C-alpha cells in the first residue's frame, strides 16, 4: 500500500469509503404557512416514541428566514469561528494539526458544532486529510436515525447505512444527544407570532396609511356608477367606495391602536425574547430608551458568558470527537488538543492597553520595543528611526557609582588571598532587567495596607474601624530579622545596579503567617446562618488552594520589596550600627505593623469566604442575601448605608459589595428565605447599593483593590494590593526562574539518591483504577478533580504509556518530595516525587478559582534543561 506524506499528514492510497450523499434521496424543504398548532404538532412528532423529525426540521429551515433570528445566531457563530483557535500541547504548536484550522472545512465544522445546540443532533464526516485541508460533509438531519445509527435513504424511511460500523465509525462525528431536537424549538414560537403581527401590521398600513376615496353617483343611473368605479380603479391603489348620492360611509377608528404601535410592540417583544434565548440579553442587539451604560455593560458581560460557554462546548467536542477522526485520517496529533489562544487572559481596550504600556515604560522603566508600539497604535515610523534611537541612547548612558568600602568597619574587609568569598544569598542578578523593575520600587511600590488606611507606619485602631488581631508568638512562626540584616550587610557592596537577593526564609515566614490567618478565618463560624456541617478539610478545595497560591505570590512580592528597602538603607548607612538600627526599624514596620493588617485581612477574608461558600451551597434554601454590619459606633457611615440591604443571591451587585469592603471591615452576609422578604422593596434596596457604589468611600476602597468579591475570584489580595504593582507581569517571570539552590535544596542527583522507593506500576483497567482511587487527594488531603473518562480515552491513544504511572501519580500528589508554584505565570502546582528508578511530576492548577484539577503527569526526562524547567519557581513544600 503506497503512502504519501504531507506536513505530518499521512494519506493512504486505499479505496475510499462510499459517500453518504450518493445513497440518499435529498428532498427540498417543505415550506408552509406556519402557525402555533403546526409548531406544537412538529415537536410532538419529533418527541414521539417512534420519532419523526422531518416536519420539525422543515419548520426550523423556515423560521431561519427571520432576519433577527438569523442575525443573532450568526453573531454567536462568528464569535466562535473568529476565535483564535490553536492546536498544541503544553504551549507548543503542533503544526500538522494546527494547519487544518485555517481552512474553510474547519470553519464549517466549528459552525456545525455551534448550531448543533440549536438544531439538535448533528452528524458529520471528515476524511481525505491533506496538507491543504480535509473533506467535510454534514449529513442531512432528516435522514439521521440516532436510535439505530442509520442514515436512511429516504427522509421517511428506516433502511440505509450504519455510520457506527466499519470505516464510517472512524470518520463520522455525532454532536448532541440522540433525543436532542435543539433549542430552535424555543424561539420558533416567537418567529411565528412575529410573522402574524407583521401581516396584520401590513394590512393596517394598507388600510389606514393611504387616503380613502369616496365617489357618489345618481342612484338611478347604473352606467354612471360603472364609469365612476372604472375611473377610481385606474386612479391608483388606494381604497375607495362608490355609493349612491345621499348615502354615507362611516369608518369607526380604533383609538387604542391608531398608529400601529401595538404591532410594533409585539414585534419588539418577540425580537427581545429571541435575543434573550440566543445571547442571554437584548442590549447588544437592540437598544431601549431606558438603558444606560451600566445596564449595557451588564448585558455585554452576560453575552460574553454565553459566548464563553459556547466556545467551551465547541472546544470539548472538538477534542473528544475530531481528534480521533484526525488520527484515523493519518494526522499526527502528538498528544495535543484544541484551545483558544490567550483564553482566560483579561481583555483590554486599546486605551487601557496604552495606559498599561505607558505606566510600564514611564513608572517601571521597563525595556520596550518601540516598533511594537508604533505598530500596535497605528503610528507611522520615522524614516530616521534608528538614528534617533541611537542618539537618545548615547545621551542617556551613564556609569553607575559603586559604594566605597568603609575602612573603619572590619566586616567590610575583602576576603584574603587564596580564600573564596563567602557565598552570598540567593541572587537574582542573572535575571535580565529585574534591576529596572526593583530599582523603581519606590515609585510603583504599592503603599502597605496600614499606610493606606491610617497614613502612619505604626497603625492603631481608629474610630470606625475594627480592632486588629495582634500577632504574637502563638499565631506567627519565628523569623530571624537580625539574620536577614547581617546577610544584607555581608554582601559588602550594594549599588543601585544590584538586584536584591530573594530571601527564602522571609518568604516562607510571610506566607506561613498569612496562610495561617486565612485558615483561622475559614474555620471561624461567626456567621448568622444555619450550620450545615462543613469543615475546613472538606470545604471547597479549589477556593482554599486558590487563596493559598494568591498569598504565596503576595508574599514573594513583599519579600522583593523588603530586600529592595534594605538595599536602599545599606547605601545610606555609614556603619553597621547605623544600618542595623535603620534596618531593624524598617523590618519592624514590614513584619509587625503592616503584617498585622495583612494578617487581619487574611482572617476576615477567610471568614467571608467560608460564609460565601456556605451561602452558595444553600442558595436554594436561602435565595436572598442580607448585608449586615456589627452595629456598633465604629461602623463606617458608608457601610451603615448597606446595613439591612437585601438582594437576590444571584444579583451582580454582590460581585462588588460582598464583604469585606475595606481594611478591617467586619461586615457579613446572612441568607434569607423567600417568605422572609415579603414586602421588601427590592428596587429601593438596589438603589441603596448603587448609592454606596457611587460614594467616595467606595471609590477610595476600589482604588486600593477592594470592590470585588474575593471568594468569587479566589484572591485575598488583588493585583493593586501587591507590594509591587502589576506583579503578574515581569516580576512573576523572574520569580518563576528561582532555582533549588535559592532555597537551599540539594541538587537533583543528590535528592534522587536519598530515596529508597521504587515507583509503583498500575496495570489495571479504568474500572480497576476508578474502584481503587474513587477520589484523589493532595498532601493537604484536599480532593482534586481527575477526569477518569478522559483517561479512558487516553488508555488506547498516544498517551497510553502514562497509564502505568497512575499509581505513582496518586502517591506524588499525596506524599510529594517537593512542591513548587511554577509556570510562566506562577499559576501551577508542580509536585515532584523521587523514586530510585524514575521521578514523577504531577501538575495541577485551579481553573477560574472554582476547580482544583490534575492537568498532567509524567516521568521526568533526566536532562538538565528539563529538570530546571520543573524545579523552578516558589518552593512551598519540601519533605
ABEGO torsion letter per residue (X at the ends): XBBBBBGGBBBBBBBBBBBAAAABBBBBBBBBBBBAAAAAAAAAAAABABBBAAAAAAAAAAAAABAAAAAAAAAAAAAAAABBBBBBBGGBBBAAAAAAABBAAAAAAAAAAAAAAAAEBBBBBBBGBBAAEBBBBBBBAAABBAAAGBBBABAABABEBBAABEAAAAABBBBEBAABAEAAAAAAAAAAAAAAAAAAAAAAAAAAABBBBBBBBBAABAAAAAAAAAAAAAAEABBBBBBBBGBBBBBBBBAAAAAGAAAAAAAAAAAAAAAAAAAGBAAAABBBAABBAAAAAAAAAAAAAAAAAAAAAAAAAAAAAAAAAAAAAGBBAGGBBBBBBGBGBBBBBAAAAAAAAAAAAAAAGBBBBAAAAAAAAGBBBBAAAAAAAAAAAAAABBBBBBBBBBAABAAABBBBBGBBBBBBBBBAAABBGAAAAAAAAAAABBBBAAAAAAGBABBBBBBGBBBBBBBBAAABBBBBAAAAAAAAAAAGBBBAABBBBBBAAAAAAAAAAAAAAAAAAAABBBBBBBBAGBBAAABGAAAAAAAAAAAAAAAAAAAAAAAAAAAAAAAABABAAAAAAAAAAAAAAAAAAAAAAAAAAAAAAAAAAAAAAAAAAAAAABABBBBBBAGBAABBAAAAAABGBBBBAABAAAAAABOBAEBGBABBBBBBBAAAABGBBAAAAAAAAAAAAABAAAAAAAAAGBGBBAAAAGBABBAAABABBGAABAAAAAAAABBAAAAGBBBAAAAAAABABBBBBBABBAAAAAAABABBBBAAGBBBBBBAAAAAAAAABAAAAAAAAAAAAAAAAABBABBBBBEAAGABBBBBBBBAABBBBBBBBBBGGABBBBABBBBBBBBAAAAAAABBEBBABBX
